[in-house]
Amino acid sequence: MTAKSLDAIGTVGGPRCCKRDSYLSVLTAVDFVKEHFGVEMEKTEIVCTFSAKNNQCLGKRCPFSK
């Protein structure tokens, strides 16, 4: 699970962003739990509202950007 989360974070790349990395990890965990335990959880659309607070934000390259 950790390796899958780190892979998702590395695939997006860019400077650090705790929110983006957390969102990616949670979405990866939802897929992992379904695959390994048969428990399905709902994935809602995540839209980041913190970009203005992070000078290093990827902006439109971020999967959670508006």
N, C-alpha and C positions, 0 to 999 in steps of 0.2 A: 504494500500500500504506500509506504514511504517513497519507494523508488518511482512508482507511478505518479505520485504528486510532484516529486522533484522533476520528473520528465515533463509534465505539463507546464510547470513554471519555467523550465529551461527552454521549452519550445516557444513560448511567448517572448522570452528574453527581456532585454531592457534593464534600466536601473531599478533599484529596489522599490518595491511598493507592497507594504504589509497587507493592505486590503486586497489587492489583485491576487497575491500569492495565497491568501486565505480563501478567497472565493474559488480559485482554481483547485485548491486542495479539497474543499468541501464537495465540489462537483465531481472530482475524481473519486472521492470516497463513496458517493451515491452510486456510481457505476460499479465500483469494487464490491460493495455490499450486495448489490443485485446479482452480480456474477458469481460470487462465492457463497452467499448465504440465502439467495432467493428472496430477499426482502427488497421490495420496490418502494422507493421514496419519490415524491414529486419533486421535479426540478422546476423552480420558478425562474423567470427571467431576472437576472441581476443587473441593475444599472447603478454604477458607482456615482456617489454624490460627493466624493472626497477629492476629486481631481484639482479643484481650485486650491486645495491645501497642500498639494505636493508639487513643488517646482520641477520635479523630475518625472512627472506624469507622462506616459506615452501618448496621451490624447487619443486620437482616432485609431491608433495602432493597438490600443487596449481593447480586449474583447468585452469589457464592461462599460465602455464609453457610450455616451448617448449618441 
